[in-house]
Amino acid sequence: MKPWLGAITAAVLASALAAGSAVAQTRSLYDRLGGQPAITAVVDDFVKNVAADKRINKFFANANIDRLKVRLVEQICQGAGGPCVYTGRDMKSAHAGMGIRSKDFDALVQDLGKSLNKFKVPAREQKELVAVLGPMKKDIVTR
């Protein structure tokens, strides 16, 4: 191999590797979470945590759990940059009259954290997901 060809090949390879790592860093949160199958698995576990949580399970006593799971997957998928479209009601009207307090919302976030940890979701992705979902608190908490 000619020396100059080796230098060009090395430069091209270095450029491709740099581009590859940039692509990895710009992957959507949805992709980094593992896509819809992984989100669905976390939501299934999360709903079980909420059902077992005496602090907040009363808020879900009359909920259609299957529909709730579908809407949660849609919401997380869309919020994380995936192809889903959330088809549920806005958070304010969906939670109107429920009397949800800040500590109730925080308990829900803790239950989600348990599921994210169980599925070994990295801290960075957990923080990004909470940043997507956290702003909903102002529309959910009423007292």
C-alpha positions as a printed NumPy array, in Angstrom:
array([[  0.   ,   0.   ,   0.   ],
       [  1.24 ,   3.455,  -0.827],
       [  1.945,   5.582,   2.308],
       [ -0.388,   8.374,   1.218],
       [ -3.201,   5.859,   0.634],
       [ -2.796,   4.549,   4.166],
       [ -3.003,   8.097,   5.541],
       [ -6.183,   8.774,   3.548],
       [ -7.718,   5.476,   4.665],
       [ -6.904,   6.288,   8.301],
       [ -8.398,   9.764,   7.93 ],
       [-11.584,   8.367,   6.356],
       [-11.85 ,   5.712,   9.069],
       [-11.335,   8.286,  11.829],
       [-13.985,  10.5  ,  10.275],
       [-16.444,   7.604,  10.021],
       [-15.849,   6.632,  13.655],
       [-16.371,  10.213,  14.791],
       [-19.572,  10.413,  12.777],
       [-20.724,   7.098,  14.233],
       [-20.234,   8.303,  17.788],
       [-22.054,  11.543,  16.956],
       [-24.937,   9.489,  15.583],
       [-24.989,   7.423,  18.771],
       [-25.144,  10.601,  20.813],
       [-27.998,  12.016,  18.731],
       [-30.186,   8.886,  18.821],
       [-33.617,   9.728,  20.177],
       [-34.538,   8.95 ,  23.746],
       [-37.11 ,   6.55 ,  22.279],
       [-34.343,   4.569,  20.56 ],
       [-32.068,   4.669,  23.589],
       [-34.921,   3.361,  25.771],
       [-35.264,   0.38 ,  23.431],
       [-38.304,   1.437,  21.417],
       [-41.915,   0.524,  21.95 ],
       [-41.366,  -3.046,  23.232],
       [-39.096,  -1.798,  26.026],
       [-41.428,   1.101,  26.864],
       [-44.37 ,  -1.327,  27.015],
       [-42.455,  -3.631,  29.387],
       [-41.602,  -0.714,  31.689],
       [-45.213,   0.549,  31.631],
       [-46.567,  -2.923,  32.493],
       [-44.233,  -3.129,  35.479],
       [-44.903,   0.493,  36.452],
       [-48.67 ,  -0.067,  36.536],
       [-48.111,  -3.083,  38.811],
       [-46.027,  -0.904,  41.128],
       [-48.773,   1.719,  41.234],
       [-51.444,  -0.913,  41.917],
       [-49.425,  -2.138,  44.904],
       [-48.69 ,   1.377,  46.195],
       [-51.177,   2.145,  48.975],
       [-50.195,   5.812,  48.822],
       [-51.728,   6.305,  45.384],
       [-53.544,   3.201,  44.124],
       [-56.904,   4.708,  45.117],
       [-56.561,   7.159,  42.223],
       [-56.609,   4.212,  39.805],
       [-59.362,   2.134,  41.46 ],
       [-61.896,   2.852,  38.697],
       [-59.456,   3.145,  35.811],
       [-59.597,   0.993,  32.705],
       [-56.115,  -0.451,  33.219],
       [-55.679,  -1.783,  29.691],
       [-56.54 ,   1.62 ,  28.21 ],
       [-54.329,   3.345,  30.787],
       [-51.355,   1.215,  29.732],
       [-51.935,   1.96 ,  26.049],
       [-52.128,   5.715,  26.734],
       [-49.015,   5.667,  28.927],
       [-47.053,   3.851,  26.228],
       [-48.281,   6.375,  23.638],
       [-47.396,   9.295,  25.88 ],
       [-43.901,   8.073,  26.725],
       [-43.248,   6.967,  23.15 ],
       [-44.27 ,  10.339,  21.716],
       [-42.51 ,  12.338,  24.43 ],
       [-39.323,  10.359,  23.88 ],
       [-39.272,  11.131,  20.161],
       [-40.808,   7.901,  18.911],
       [-43.364,   7.394,  16.165],
       [-46.384,   7.138,  18.476],
       [-49.129,   9.708,  18.814],
       [-50.762,  10.236,  22.208],
       [-54.512,   9.877,  21.75 ],
       [-55.661,  10.47 ,  25.311],
       [-57.11 ,  13.508,  26.988],
       [-54.978,  16.411,  28.136],
       [-53.607,  16.013,  31.66 ],
       [-55.648,  18.812,  33.193],
       [-59.042,  17.418,  32.171],
       [-57.99 ,  13.783,  32.704],
       [-57.116,  14.507,  36.343],
       [-59.738,  17.16 ,  37.14 ],
       [-61.497,  16.665,  40.452],
       [-59.143,  13.942,  41.64 ],
       [-57.485,  16.075,  44.309],
       [-53.988,  14.926,  43.474],
       [-51.303,  16.409,  45.703],
       [-47.644,  16.96 ,  44.995],
       [-46.712,  14.037,  47.252],
       [-49.053,  11.776,  45.247],
       [-47.358,  12.786,  42.   ],
       [-43.958,  12.231,  43.593],
       [-45.027,   8.727,  44.687],
       [-45.986,   7.97 ,  41.085],
       [-42.569,   9.137,  39.907],
       [-40.941,   6.882,  42.519],
       [-42.949,   3.916,  41.218],
       [-41.792,   4.719,  37.686],
       [-38.205,   4.951,  38.952],
       [-38.48 ,   1.438,  40.435],
       [-39.491,   0.079,  37.043],
       [-36.789,   1.991,  35.191],
       [-34.196,   0.655,  37.627],
       [-35.549,  -2.895,  37.339],
       [-35.043,  -2.731,  33.578],
       [-31.611,  -1.141,  34.045],
       [-32.438,   2.074,  32.21 ],
       [-29.324,   4.265,  32.495],
       [-29.432,   7.376,  34.687],
       [-29.088,   9.714,  31.702],
       [-32.182,   8.285,  30.005],
       [-34.105,   8.284,  33.286],
       [-33.35 ,  11.986,  33.759],
       [-34.383,  12.762,  30.189],
       [-37.636,  10.846,  30.619],
       [-38.442,  12.654,  33.862],
       [-37.682,  15.939,  32.074],
       [-40.279,  14.983,  29.44 ],
       [-42.931,  13.871,  31.94 ],
       [-42.201,  16.263,  34.821],
       [-43.809,  19.37 ,  33.282],
       [-47.16 ,  17.547,  33.354],
       [-47.163,  17.915,  37.134],
       [-48.599,  21.437,  36.936],
       [-51.659,  20.076,  35.101],
       [-52.103,  17.009,  37.326],
       [-51.531,  18.361,  40.844],
       [-54.464,  20.429,  42.068],
       [-53.865,  20.785,  45.791]])
